[in-house]
């Protein structure tokens, strides 16, 4: 029995020993070929970044169709309060932007989204912690016999419930802010990759 095991181990070690130089030899060949390929490359490839690209302006919105059937004069349009009909269509929309407004590049959009998502995550985490506190106070309230202690626990629990309601409203506000940012970005023609 021991002789068979010894023979099998000898054959396995012989096979592994024979295969090791073959794999090392082919690996060396691959390394030489890769080195030759790298030396054949004359200049490194140009890496294109966002700063190399020209800014793409969003397409101008199509003019709204007129809903009036009678011919309206500019005076009647101004009298009705419709300023969009009297606005100069040749004027670009960017001319109305103040000079101190930040450049709305990838860093601007991703920074705003990251800030809003951080606030949402913070509020959700805090709401979860307040819910755990409410559950613990409810259990503590049930397990107490002393009316004074139960009253104190009930007051603490009510304050925690009020705080949870406030946080749930804040979470809805945070989610709406993220939705509004996405809509603003869509209207501004921001590439989807910038909002990650």
CNS distance restraints for C-alpha pairs under 8 A (distance, minus, plus):
assign (resid   1 and name CA) (resid   5 and name CA) 6.49 0.50 0.50
assign (resid   2 and name CA) (resid   6 and name CA) 6.04 0.50 0.50
assign (resid   3 and name CA) (resid   7 and name CA) 6.02 0.50 0.50
assign (resid   4 and name CA) (resid   8 and name CA) 6.12 0.50 0.50
assign (resid   5 and name CA) (resid   9 and name CA) 6.14 0.50 0.50
assign (resid   6 and name CA) (resid  10 and name CA) 6.07 0.50 0.50
assign (resid   7 and name CA) (resid  11 and name CA) 6.21 0.50 0.50
assign (resid   8 and name CA) (resid  12 and name CA) 6.16 0.50 0.50
assign (resid   9 and name CA) (resid  13 and name CA) 6.09 0.50 0.50
assign (resid  10 and name CA) (resid  14 and name CA) 6.07 0.50 0.50
assign (resid  11 and name CA) (resid  15 and name CA) 6.15 0.50 0.50
assign (resid  12 and name CA) (resid  16 and name CA) 6.18 0.50 0.50
assign (resid  13 and name CA) (resid  17 and name CA) 5.93 0.50 0.50
assign (resid  14 and name CA) (resid  18 and name CA) 6.14 0.50 0.50
assign (resid  15 and name CA) (resid  19 and name CA) 6.20 0.50 0.50
assign (resid  16 and name CA) (resid  20 and name CA) 6.20 0.50 0.50
assign (resid  17 and name CA) (resid  21 and name CA) 7.39 0.50 0.50
assign (resid  18 and name CA) (resid  22 and name CA) 7.14 0.50 0.50
assign (resid  19 and name CA) (resid  23 and name CA) 6.38 0.50 0.50
assign (resid  20 and name CA) (resid  24 and name CA) 6.23 0.50 0.50
assign (resid  21 and name CA) (resid  25 and name CA) 5.91 0.50 0.50
assign (resid  22 and name CA) (resid  26 and name CA) 6.35 0.50 0.50
assign (resid  23 and name CA) (resid  27 and name CA) 6.12 0.50 0.50
assign (resid  24 and name CA) (resid  28 and name CA) 6.15 0.50 0.50
assign (resid  25 and name CA) (resid  29 and name CA) 6.38 0.50 0.50
assign (resid  26 and name CA) (resid  30 and name CA) 6.25 0.50 0.50
assign (resid  27 and name CA) (resid  31 and name CA) 6.19 0.50 0.50
assign (resid  28 and name CA) (resid  32 and name CA) 6.24 0.50 0.50
assign (resid  29 and name CA) (resid  33 and name CA) 6.22 0.50 0.50
assign (resid  30 and name CA) (resid  34 and name CA) 6.17 0.50 0.50
assign (resid  31 and name CA) (resid  35 and name CA) 6.18 0.50 0.50
assign (resid  32 and name CA) (resid  36 and name CA) 6.19 0.50 0.50
assign (resid  33 and name CA) (resid  37 and name CA) 6.18 0.50 0.50
assign (resid  34 and name CA) (resid  38 and name CA) 6.20 0.50 0.50
assign (resid  35 and name CA) (resid  39 and name CA) 6.26 0.50 0.50
assign (resid  36 and name CA) (resid  40 and name CA) 6.27 0.50 0.50
assign (resid  37 and name CA) (resid  41 and name CA) 6.77 0.50 0.50
assign (resid  48 and name CA) (resid  52 and name CA) 6.11 0.50 0.50
assign (resid  48 and name CA) (resid  53 and name CA) 7.77 0.50 0.50
assign (resid  49 and name CA) (resid  53 and name CA) 7.01 0.50 0.50
assign (resid  57 and name CA) (resid 189 and name CA) 7.34 0.50 0.50
assign (resid  58 and name CA) (resid 187 and name CA) 7.94 0.50 0.50
assign (resid  58 and name CA) (resid 188 and name CA) 6.18 0.50 0.50
assign (resid  58 and name CA) (resid 189 and name CA) 5.04 0.50 0.50
assign (resid  68 and name CA) (resid  72 and name CA) 7.70 0.50 0.50
assign (resid  72 and name CA) (resid  76 and name CA) 6.09 0.50 0.50
assign (resid  72 and name CA) (resid  77 and name CA) 6.54 0.50 0.50
assign (resid  73 and name CA) (resid  77 and name CA) 6.31 0.50 0.50
assign (resid  74 and name CA) (resid  78 and name CA) 6.14 0.50 0.50
assign (resid  74 and name CA) (resid  85 and name CA) 7.90 0.50 0.50
assign (resid  74 and name CA) (resid  86 and name CA) 6.60 0.50 0.50
assign (resid  75 and name CA) (resid  79 and name CA) 6.07 0.50 0.50
assign (resid  76 and name CA) (resid  80 and name CA) 6.09 0.50 0.50
assign (resid  77 and name CA) (resid  81 and name CA) 6.49 0.50 0.50
assign (resid  77 and name CA) (resid  82 and name CA) 5.53 0.50 0.50
assign (resid  77 and name CA) (resid  83 and name CA) 7.35 0.50 0.50
assign (resid  77 and name CA) (resid  85 and name CA) 6.80 0.50 0.50
assign (resid  77 and name CA) (resid  86 and name CA) 7.17 0.50 0.50
assign (resid  78 and name CA) (resid  82 and name CA) 5.86 0.50 0.50
assign (resid  78 and name CA) (resid  83 and name CA) 6.36 0.50 0.50
assign (resid  78 and name CA) (resid  86 and name CA) 7.07 0.50 0.50
assign (resid  82 and name CA) (resid  86 and name CA) 7.43 0.50 0.50
assign (resid  83 and name CA) (resid  87 and name CA) 6.19 0.50 0.50
assign (resid  91 and name CA) (resid  95 and name CA) 7.22 0.50 0.50
assign (resid  92 and name CA) (resid  96 and name CA) 7.99 0.50 0.50
assign (resid  93 and name CA) (resid  97 and name CA) 7.74 0.50 0.50
assign (resid  97 and name CA) (resid 101 and name CA) 7.17 0.50 0.50
assign (resid 103 and name CA) (resid 108 and name CA) 7.25 0.50 0.50
assign (resid 104 and name CA) (resid 108 and name CA) 5.33 0.50 0.50
assign (resid 104 and name CA) (resid 109 and name CA) 6.67 0.50 0.50
assign (resid 105 and name CA) (resid 109 and name CA) 6.49 0.50 0.50
assign (resid 106 and name CA) (resid 110 and name CA) 5.99 0.50 0.50
assign (resid 106 and name CA) (resid 194 and name CA) 5.25 0.50 0.50
assign (resid 106 and name CA) (resid 195 and name CA) 7.90 0.50 0.50
assign (resid 107 and name CA) (resid 111 and name CA) 5.67 0.50 0.50
assign (resid 107 and name CA) (resid 194 and name CA) 7.87 0.50 0.50
assign (resid 108 and name CA) (resid 112 and name CA) 6.20 0.50 0.50
assign (resid 109 and name CA) (resid 113 and name CA) 6.26 0.50 0.50
assign (resid 109 and name CA) (resid 185 and name CA) 7.67 0.50 0.50
assign (resid 109 and name CA) (resid 194 and name CA) 6.54 0.50 0.50
assign (resid 109 and name CA) (resid 195 and name CA) 6.34 0.50 0.50
assign (resid 110 and name CA) (resid 114 and name CA) 5.94 0.50 0.50
assign (resid 110 and name CA) (resid 194 and name CA) 5.86 0.50 0.50
assign (resid 110 and name CA) (resid 195 and name CA) 5.12 0.50 0.50
assign (resid 110 and name CA) (resid 196 and name CA) 6.32 0.50 0.50
assign (resid 111 and name CA) (resid 115 and name CA) 6.10 0.50 0.50
assign (resid 112 and name CA) (resid 116 and name CA) 6.28 0.50 0.50
assign (resid 113 and name CA) (resid 117 and name CA) 6.07 0.50 0.50
assign (resid 113 and name CA) (resid 178 and name CA) 6.86 0.50 0.50
assign (resid 113 and name CA) (resid 181 and name CA) 7.31 0.50 0.50
assign (resid 113 and name CA) (resid 195 and name CA) 6.65 0.50 0.50
assign (resid 113 and name CA) (resid 196 and name CA) 7.78 0.50 0.50
assign (resid 114 and name CA) (resid 118 and name CA) 5.99 0.50 0.50
assign (resid 115 and name CA) (resid 119 and name CA) 6.28 0.50 0.50
assign (resid 116 and name CA) (resid 120 and name CA) 6.22 0.50 0.50
assign (resid 116 and name CA) (resid 174 and name CA) 6.76 0.50 0.50
assign (resid 116 and name CA) (resid 177 and name CA) 7.25 0.50 0.50
assign (resid 116 and name CA) (resid 178 and name CA) 6.35 0.50 0.50
assign (resid 117 and name CA) (resid 121 and name CA) 6.06 0.50 0.50
assign (resid 117 and name CA) (resid 174 and name CA) 7.91 0.50 0.50
assign (resid 117 and name CA) (resid 178 and name CA) 7.40 0.50 0.50
assign (resid 118 and name CA) (resid 122 and name CA) 6.09 0.50 0.50
assign (resid 119 and name CA) (resid 123 and name CA) 6.16 0.50 0.50
assign (resid 119 and name CA) (resid 174 and name CA) 7.18 0.50 0.50
assign (resid 120 and name CA) (resid 124 and name CA) 6.11 0.50 0.50
assign (resid 120 and name CA) (resid 171 and name CA) 6.10 0.50 0.50
assign (resid 120 and name CA) (resid 174 and name CA) 5.56 0.50 0.50
assign (resid 120 and name CA) (resid 175 and name CA) 7.06 0.50 0.50
assign (resid 121 and name CA) (resid 125 and name CA) 6.07 0.50 0.50
assign (resid 122 and name CA) (resid 126 and name CA) 6.13 0.50 0.50
assign (resid 123 and name CA) (resid 127 and name CA) 6.03 0.50 0.50
assign (resid 123 and name CA) (resid 167 and name CA) 6.41 0.50 0.50
assign (resid 123 and name CA) (resid 170 and name CA) 7.27 0.50 0.50
assign (resid 123 and name CA) (resid 171 and name CA) 6.24 0.50 0.50
assign (resid 124 and name CA) (resid 128 and name CA) 6.21 0.50 0.50
assign (resid 124 and name CA) (resid 167 and name CA) 7.76 0.50 0.50
assign (resid 124 and name CA) (resid 171 and name CA) 6.74 0.50 0.50
assign (resid 125 and name CA) (resid 129 and name CA) 6.35 0.50 0.50
assign (resid 126 and name CA) (resid 130 and name CA) 6.20 0.50 0.50
assign (resid 126 and name CA) (resid 167 and name CA) 7.82 0.50 0.50
assign (resid 127 and name CA) (resid 131 and name CA) 6.14 0.50 0.50
assign (resid 127 and name CA) (resid 164 and name CA) 5.86 0.50 0.50
assign (resid 127 and name CA) (resid 167 and name CA) 5.97 0.50 0.50
assign (resid 127 and name CA) (resid 168 and name CA) 7.15 0.50 0.50
assign (resid 128 and name CA) (resid 132 and name CA) 6.36 0.50 0.50
assign (resid 129 and name CA) (resid 133 and name CA) 6.31 0.50 0.50
assign (resid 130 and name CA) (resid 134 and name CA) 6.18 0.50 0.50
assign (resid 130 and name CA) (resid 160 and name CA) 6.38 0.50 0.50
assign (resid 130 and name CA) (resid 161 and name CA) 7.95 0.50 0.50
assign (resid 130 and name CA) (resid 163 and name CA) 7.57 0.50 0.50
assign (resid 130 and name CA) (resid 164 and name CA) 6.25 0.50 0.50
assign (resid 131 and name CA) (resid 135 and name CA) 6.25 0.50 0.50
assign (resid 131 and name CA) (resid 160 and name CA) 7.96 0.50 0.50
assign (resid 131 and name CA) (resid 164 and name CA) 7.02 0.50 0.50
assign (resid 132 and name CA) (resid 136 and name CA) 6.23 0.50 0.50
assign (resid 133 and name CA) (resid 137 and name CA) 6.13 0.50 0.50
assign (resid 133 and name CA) (resid 160 and name CA) 7.38 0.50 0.50
assign (resid 134 and name CA) (resid 138 and name CA) 6.09 0.50 0.50
assign (resid 134 and name CA) (resid 157 and name CA) 5.77 0.50 0.50
assign (resid 134 and name CA) (resid 160 and name CA) 6.20 0.50 0.50
assign (resid 134 and name CA) (resid 161 and name CA) 6.87 0.50 0.50
assign (resid 135 and name CA) (resid 139 and name CA) 6.31 0.50 0.50
assign (resid 136 and name CA) (resid 140 and name CA) 6.11 0.50 0.50
assign (resid 137 and name CA) (resid 141 and name CA) 5.93 0.50 0.50
assign (resid 137 and name CA) (resid 153 and name CA) 6.43 0.50 0.50
assign (resid 137 and name CA) (resid 154 and name CA) 7.78 0.50 0.50
assign (resid 137 and name CA) (resid 156 and name CA) 7.65 0.50 0.50
assign (resid 137 and name CA) (resid 157 and name CA) 5.93 0.50 0.50
assign (resid 138 and name CA) (resid 142 and name CA) 6.35 0.50 0.50
assign (resid 138 and name CA) (resid 157 and name CA) 7.21 0.50 0.50
assign (resid 139 and name CA) (resid 143 and name CA) 6.34 0.50 0.50
assign (resid 140 and name CA) (resid 144 and name CA) 6.35 0.50 0.50
assign (resid 140 and name CA) (resid 153 and name CA) 7.55 0.50 0.50
assign (resid 141 and name CA) (resid 150 and name CA) 5.55 0.50 0.50
assign (resid 141 and name CA) (resid 153 and name CA) 6.08 0.50 0.50
assign (resid 141 and name CA) (resid 154 and name CA) 7.00 0.50 0.50
assign (resid 144 and name CA) (resid 149 and name CA) 7.04 0.50 0.50
assign (resid 144 and name CA) (resid 150 and name CA) 6.26 0.50 0.50
assign (resid 145 and name CA) (resid 149 and name CA) 7.88 0.50 0.50
assign (resid 145 and name CA) (resid 150 and name CA) 7.31 0.50 0.50
assign (resid 146 and name CA) (resid 150 and name CA) 6.23 0.50 0.50
assign (resid 147 and name CA) (resid 151 and name CA) 6.07 0.50 0.50
assign (resid 148 and name CA) (resid 152 and name CA) 6.37 0.50 0.50
assign (resid 149 and name CA) (resid 153 and name CA) 6.16 0.50 0.50
assign (resid 150 and name CA) (resid 154 and name CA) 5.98 0.50 0.50
assign (resid 151 and name CA) (resid 155 and name CA) 6.25 0.50 0.50
assign (resid 152 and name CA) (resid 156 and name CA) 6.35 0.50 0.50
assign (resid 153 and name CA) (resid 157 and name CA) 6.03 0.50 0.50
assign (resid 154 and name CA) (resid 158 and name CA) 6.11 0.50 0.50
assign (resid 155 and name CA) (resid 159 and name CA) 6.33 0.50 0.50
assign (resid 156 and name CA) (resid 160 and name CA) 6.26 0.50 0.50
assign (resid 157 and name CA) (resid 161 and name CA) 6.16 0.50 0.50
assign (resid 158 and name CA) (resid 162 and name CA) 6.19 0.50 0.50
assign (resid 159 and name CA) (resid 163 and name CA) 6.19 0.50 0.50
assign (resid 160 and name CA) (resid 164 and name CA) 6.13 0.50 0.50
assign (resid 161 and name CA) (resid 165 and name CA) 6.26 0.50 0.50
assign (resid 162 and name CA) (resid 166 and name CA) 6.31 0.50 0.50
assign (resid 163 and name CA) (resid 167 and name CA) 6.18 0.50 0.50
assign (resid 164 and name CA) (resid 168 and name CA) 6.10 0.50 0.50
assign (resid 165 and name CA) (resid 169 and name CA) 6.35 0.50 0.50
assign (resid 166 and name CA) (resid 170 and name CA) 6.26 0.50 0.50
assign (resid 167 and name CA) (resid 171 and name CA) 6.09 0.50 0.50
assign (resid 168 and name CA) (resid 172 and name CA) 6.41 0.50 0.50
assign (resid 169 and name CA) (resid 173 and name CA) 6.31 0.50 0.50
assign (resid 170 and name CA) (resid 174 and name CA) 6.07 0.50 0.50
assign (resid 171 and name CA) (resid 175 and name CA) 6.15 0.50 0.50
assign (resid 172 and name CA) (resid 176 and name CA) 6.18 0.50 0.50
assign (resid 173 and name CA) (resid 177 and name CA) 6.16 0.50 0.50
assign (resid 174 and name CA) (resid 178 and name CA) 6.39 0.50 0.50
assign (resid 175 and name CA) (resid 179 and name CA) 6.29 0.50 0.50
assign (resid 176 and name CA) (resid 180 and name CA) 6.05 0.50 0.50
assign (resid 177 and name CA) (resid 181 and name CA) 6.12 0.50 0.50
assign (resid 178 and name CA) (resid 182 and name CA) 6.24 0.50 0.50
assign (resid 179 and name CA) (resid 183 and name CA) 6.26 0.50 0.50
assign (resid 180 and name CA) (resid 184 and name CA) 6.09 0.50 0.50
assign (resid 181 and name CA) (resid 185 and name CA) 6.06 0.50 0.50
assign (resid 182 and name CA) (resid 186 and name CA) 6.13 0.50 0.50
assign (resid 183 and name CA) (resid 187 and name CA) 6.19 0.50 0.50
assign (resid 184 and name CA) (resid 188 and name CA) 6.13 0.50 0.50
assign (resid 185 and name CA) (resid 189 and name CA) 6.20 0.50 0.50
assign (resid 185 and name CA) (resid 190 and name CA) 5.18 0.50 0.50
assign (resid 186 and name CA) (resid 190 and name CA) 5.91 0.50 0.50
assign (resid 190 and name CA) (resid 194 and name CA) 6.98 0.50 0.50
assign (resid 191 and name CA) (resid 195 and name CA) 7.74 0.50 0.50
assign (resid 192 and name CA) (resid 196 and name CA) 7.81 0.50 0.50
